[in-house]
Every structure is written in structure tokens, then in C-alpha cells.
Amino acid sequence: MRWVRFDTEKGSHFGLLENQSVLSTSLTWSEILAGHTPNPKVEYALGAFPLLAPVERPGKIIAIGLNYMDHCRETNTEPPKRPLIFTKFTTAITGPNTPIQWASALTDQVDYEAELAVIIGKKARHVSEAEALDYVFGYTCANDVSARDLQFGDGQWIRGKSLDTFCPIGPVLVTKDEIPDPQALAIRCILNGEHVQESNTSEMIFGVGHLISFASQAFTLEPGDIILTGTPHGTGAFRNPKLFMKHGDRVAVEIDGIGRLENTCEVL
């Protein structure tokens, strides 16, 4: 199934995307995660209402640094021996076709990072890698937007990666049954029509199953939690010359089998 969340004059609703139509449902986010059977009520044309981030605010966002071999090569960094975990504040979440915003007085080095986002479907603690994918609800596209001057200047990453709107996700949440192998997905980032990242999730150092198992040894993963699985090579900070996003830019993340997440950039 392909879930979307959309906004109407009566509030936000979840629906199933089928071809160019959205079948609205009365199910809540918790009921969807629990596997309740959809009960389509009304059919809308796709585009009749603005799409929102396809998940409600999660308990936490778990992000992974340096998890693609090609990204390690471009940064001249030794691949990590174990997953490098950090977090983004949940207030950073925004949806498709919304502006990524930042103040020029705060940062002028805003970078893109195309990522596969994993949505946890059930409580996970001390799970093995072999069973880890059973705890996945689905997948979506994400852009781990990063203020590099804050990230590197602070000596830790949270502030520079947690500005409001710095975690676009969507537009569609694809359930795990439609993604038989999350380590075989082409992933790319397109900035103003130019392909700036082009890779495959097979380049991940630690696959989705390993990440879930590793994280669950340390803390509980809850339904609706998001794992951002890392970004491939091509980020702007490690280009020569460097390439940072600016006012009016359009940035898109594409993942085969999932969709295209597009946002504009707005300097305040």
C-alpha cells in the first residue's frame, strides 16, 4: 500500500494512493501502524488537496552518519566500525512542496542529503538483525538538510541538522511488502534540474536490518519512529567548489519504488 496524508478544510486525513486518486480513510495514524484494515470513504483526485508529511510527528528521529561507502570515499573518511547515530528534532519535519527555510544571519551553508527513511511499525527492543525487518512498517523519501557551518562549528551535529523544516519527508509512505529488498533501491538528489547525488542503497555500510538491530540494543524503537539511513556521495560540502542551496532553489529526492520528494528553498 501507498499511504499519503493530506490537508482539507476539516483537518488532516490519511488516504491510499491508487494511480492518480487518493482514497480517504477515517483511520488514525496509530490504527494504520497497528495494521487496521483501511476503510476508504471518499475518492479525491491527486492534487485536490495539499499533501503533508506522510507520518504524524514521531517520538524520535534516529539518523545515521557516514553510512555509504561512496560518501566515505568522497570525504576521505575511514568507514565506521559501527553505526554513527545522532538525532534530528521532530520539529524539523516538513512535507512535500513546502519551503525549506533558514535565516541568512544563522547559516549560509545549507546542504542537501538524499536519504531512505524507515518507519518503525511495532515496538522493538533487543531484536536480532535476522528479524529486524519484521519491525518495519514502511519507507519514504527524506532530505536530511544540514547547515554545515553550524554542524562543523558546533563540534556536534544536532543543531545544524535540526532547524525547523530541515527534515522534509514524503510524499508517499510505501509499506514494506512493496519493497522486498531495501538494499536494492536507486537513490538520487536533483538540485535545480541537475543530478547532484546518484547512488544505490546497496552502497550502505550498515543495512536497514543491521541499523534496527543495533539501535534496539541501546534504546526502544516505538511505532512511528523514523530512521534516516544515511546519504550517498555528492553532497555540496564535499564538492570542489562547494555547492550550497540558496533562495529560490528547487531540490528533489528520488528513490525508485517510492517516489519523488520536492521542496523549494527560502532564505528569511
VENZINOR-V108064 format. One record per helix or strand of 2 or more residues. SS is the DSSP state (a for helix, b for strand). FROM is the first residue (numbers start at 1). TO is the last residue. Records with the same first field share a line. If there is no record, write none. Layout:
SS = FROM-TO + FROM-TO
//
This chain:
b = 2-8 + 11-18 + 21-25 + 40-45 + 51-52 + 61-65 + 84-87 + 93-94 + 99-102 + 110-111 + 114-120 + 136-144 + 146-147 + 167-175 + 186-191 + 194-200 + 226-231 + 250-255 + 259-267
a = 29-33 + 69-75 + 90-92 + 132-135 + 148-154 + 158-161 + 176-178 + 201-203 + 208-218 + 236-238
//
